[in-house]
Amino acid sequence: MGYVTTKDGVEIFYKDWGPKDAQPIVFHHGWPLSSDDWDAQMLFFLSKGYRVVAHDRRGHGRSEQVSEGHDMAHYAADASAVAEHLDLRNAVHIGHSTGGGEVAAYVARYGIPQGRVAKAVLVSAVPPIMISTDRYPDGVPLEVFDGFRATLAANRAQFFRDVAAGPFYGFNREGADVSVPVIDNWWRQGMMGSAKAHYEGIKAFSETDQTDDLKAITVPTLVLHGDDDQVVPYKHAALLQTEILPNATLKIYEGYPHGMLTTHAEVINPDLLAFVQA
């Protein structure tokens, strides 16, 4: 574990486990979490002999709680700072939710131009854009995200508890196998970060049009999504991603929630491994 300083002077925390000569698997976490959200995947790939790397986004987890730069362009640049610092090559970059947007931006703008990326994976990811626009009229109304901002500003601790206990893991569904420790861990990760980073991050993950990023990703890309994702609807994310990406493979999981990497790791992890090894 360590820190890297970005070009604009921000301290970014990262984990780097496993053999340094092994193929790197790089994980990009969702909003408002940290690299800890990838525990199940990092331990799994580590056990298979891979080098596993993950960082905390600026303002999240153990990274510096700076005032500025809470946008997709800075997220991608920060990810590149980690990749360049560790000289990661032939890497597979896997991103969940907002982290999927970060992967798309990093791979398109830095990873492919620098020759560092072998493959990419977008899991329950936000691209091309979440809000309704002229280009994508079936998106989510902006007022929904305005509501997120208002609720976060009023009581971030309660908002984070409600998200984790409800739609994120599908724990609000009838008959759901609710895990209080999973809820507590989500809340713990969220509350480690900066309220300002989280507040401004809502705009980053909902209003950034990443169509051009997706078009530029020529490496093989796996798109995974649950069809009961209440946070990022798959019809406005995964289906559009596979239409735009030049080299995409799509898999939709019946009944899986947004946080399926945690709730269904025993299914998702082998699928990720099969793609990496293909």
Disulfide bonds with the S-S distance in Angstrom:
none
